[in-house]
C-alpha cells in the first residue's frame, strides 16, 4: 500500500504536534501574529517533508474546486501549492485553538451555536442522544462548551492511539481534558450497554462519521462526496439503532473569525429492518455525506483528513 493510501490510524502526527508545542509557547509570550510568523517556516518544512499529506490535501482541494468552483472562489481556495499551504496553516491554527481552549485562553463566549435548543430540551426530560460529527473545524470547542453547561454532557468515542502525543499535550494543559473521552477500537456488548446507560441519563455520545473503523475488514457504505465515491462507516448508524435515541449531526466551523457549532436533528430514531438493513445503512451514510459536503463547501480549508480519503472506496460496501 502506498504511503498516501494508508488507513488514517497508521498516520503519525506526533512530529507536527511537537512543533505546535513550541509554537504554543511563542503564542503565550508574544501573541498570534508572532505565532503565525514563526509558523511559516514550520509549515514549509512540513509541506516538503510530508508528501503523502501534501498529495492528500491537493487531491481534496482539486476535487472540491472542480465540484463547486463558485464555493472555491468565494473562499479563495486554489488547487495548488498555495492552497495546500493554506490548508496546512488552517490545521495549525486549529491545533493552536484546541490548546488555547484547554488552557483556558479561548473566548468561548464569542462562539455561536445553531440548533442546540432541541437538544437541551431533550436533556431537560433526561432524553439523551447520539452526535455524529466530522473532522471539520474544532470539535474540542463542543467538548469545552459541554463542560460549561452542566446539563449538557458529551462523551466522545475516539481511537486515542492515533493521537496519543496530542492527547498528552492537552492533558498537561488541563488534566480534565480527558474526562469525557472514551477509547473504543471495537463496539462490544458491554460498551453498548455503558453508552445506553449514559443516553438514558440524558447524556450524549459523539462519534465520527467520516473515518472508517480500525479493522482489517471494516463495514462501510459507499456514497458520493464532492463528485466521487468514497467509503463512510456504518458504525454510527448501527450504534444509533441499538441506543434507540435521537441522532444529531454536529459540525464546527469558523466563519469571519467567529467559531460556529451547528447541531442538526438527523433522525428521531434509527431502525434497521432485517430485510432492508443494508439499503437503509447506505441511505443514512449518503445523507450524512451530503451534509458534510455542504459544510466543506462553506469552509473548504477546515476539513482535516490528510490521507487519501477516496481510495478507501476499495473496501467492500456493506450495502451490496
Phi, psi and omega in degrees: 000130180298156182301326182269010176241023177282158172297148184303328184289346179273355184270127184259118180258013186299321181297319179293320180296322179299318178294324180292331178299315178295316182294329178297319180290328174297319178298317183298326182276318191241344180107182188286323182293315173300325176301314182294320179298320178287333183292325187304310178295327177296316178294323177300316177297316182295321180298320182280327187267352181238074184296326181295314178295322179297314180294322180295316178298315181297318180296318178297312182295322179296317179296316182296316181294324178287325182288319181215082182302325182293321177295322179296315180295318181300325181261009177056047180255130177235139183276069178209194181301322180297317179297319179297318178299317178297321180297314178296321180296320177297323177296317179296316178299323180295317178295319177301315180297323177298316180292323178294323179299309183283346174268002178074023184244015181252135182280083182293341179295339182273357182287135179256128179250141178237133173075018183275346187298317181294323177299313181295326177296321177293323180299320181299332178260016180057042175244106182275197181187180179250132176253120175259115186248190181212165177275059183236126179067214189242090180288342175301331180300319181292325178293319180292317179298325180294330177287333179281334176256102188303328184281346181254103182248127183236128172253124183260123176276124185222162169252083191291343178299334180289334186224044183299320182297316181289322178296323177294324178295317177298321181296327178292323179289322180207108181303336180281356185293343181263358190294327182249034173252141175228118180282124181224106175274330176211151183270111179259163176304321180296319178295316179299320179295319179297317180293323178297323177296319179298313180297322179297336178271005180090014179268170180239146178244129181250137180218143181285139178253003183239019172221129184286156184294159179279090184205152179290329180228070182291148175274122183226167171231136180275135180215155178285131180216115184056040173089355179225159183283133177224163181262132178237146181290149175258354182307316180302325184280327174295316178298317180299323179293330177285321183281334181049063182219167175300145181241127180242153169260143182229119179232139179234125178221167174243124178231130179054042177067015177242133179280139180232139172242122182249120176251127180231132174290119183267310177209142174296326175195157180242127177241137181242087179301142185303318185286328183243023184304309184293323178296317179295318178301318179296317180296320180294315179297321179294321179294320177296314181301324180294320178289318177300318179302316181295321180286328175295326177290331177286324182221073188301325185274005185251012174262117191247074172237091187270060173209170184287089186297324187279339181292342181291353175295350176290344176290150181293131180285126181293342183265008181247000000 
